Amino acid sequence: MGLLDALPHAPRYVVCDWGYASNRFREALWERGSRPVIPTKRDEPQVACPKWIYRH
């Protein structure tokens, strides 16, 4: 996964814009031990996305 592979430890949260909003990408982050913070696209069902993290 590019830059994430270069990190010594999995980050607690990975914040991305909705361009990365895919279930496959979210599942890959969960498997690495990170929590994805990615808002859903308008035509997708809502998933948990902590707004307090995404806004800051």
C-alpha positions as CSV (number, residue, x, y, z in Angstrom):
1,M,0.0,0.0,0.0
2,G,2.8,2.4,-0.8
3,L,3.6,4.8,2.0
4,L,1.9,2.7,4.6
5,D,4.3,-0.1,4.0
6,A,7.2,2.2,4.8
7,L,6.0,3.0,8.3
8,P,7.5,1.0,11.2
9,H,4.1,0.6,12.9
10,A,0.5,0.7,11.7
11,P,-1.0,4.1,12.4
12,R,-4.0,4.2,14.7
13,Y,-6.1,6.1,12.1
14,V,-5.7,6.6,8.4
15,V,-7.5,9.7,7.2
16,C,-8.3,10.0,3.4
17,D,-10.7,11.9,1.3
18,W,-13.7,10.2,-0.4
19,G,-11.6,9.3,-3.4
20,Y,-10.3,6.4,-1.4
21,A,-13.8,5.3,-0.3
22,S,-13.9,1.6,-1.2
23,N,-14.7,-1.4,0.9
24,R,-11.6,-3.1,-0.4
25,F,-9.3,-0.3,0.8
26,R,-11.1,0.0,4.2
27,E,-10.7,-3.7,4.7
28,A,-7.0,-3.6,3.9
29,L,-6.5,-0.9,6.5
30,W,-8.4,-2.9,9.2
31,E,-6.3,-5.9,8.4
32,R,-3.2,-3.8,9.1
33,G,-4.5,-2.7,12.4
34,S,-5.5,0.8,11.4
35,R,-8.9,2.4,11.6
36,P,-10.0,4.0,8.3
37,V,-11.4,7.6,8.5
38,I,-12.9,7.9,5.0
39,P,-16.2,9.5,4.2
40,T,-18.5,7.6,1.9
41,K,-19.5,8.7,-1.6
42,R,-23.0,10.0,-2.1
43,D,-24.3,6.8,-3.7
44,E,-22.8,4.4,-1.1
45,P,-24.3,3.3,2.2
46,Q,-22.9,5.2,5.3
47,V,-20.0,3.6,7.2
48,A,-18.5,4.8,10.5
49,C,-16.3,7.8,9.9
50,P,-15.4,9.8,13.0
51,K,-16.1,13.4,11.9
52,W,-14.1,14.9,14.7
53,I,-11.0,13.3,13.3
54,Y,-11.7,14.0,9.6
55,R,-12.4,17.7,10.3
56,H,-9.1,18.3,12.1
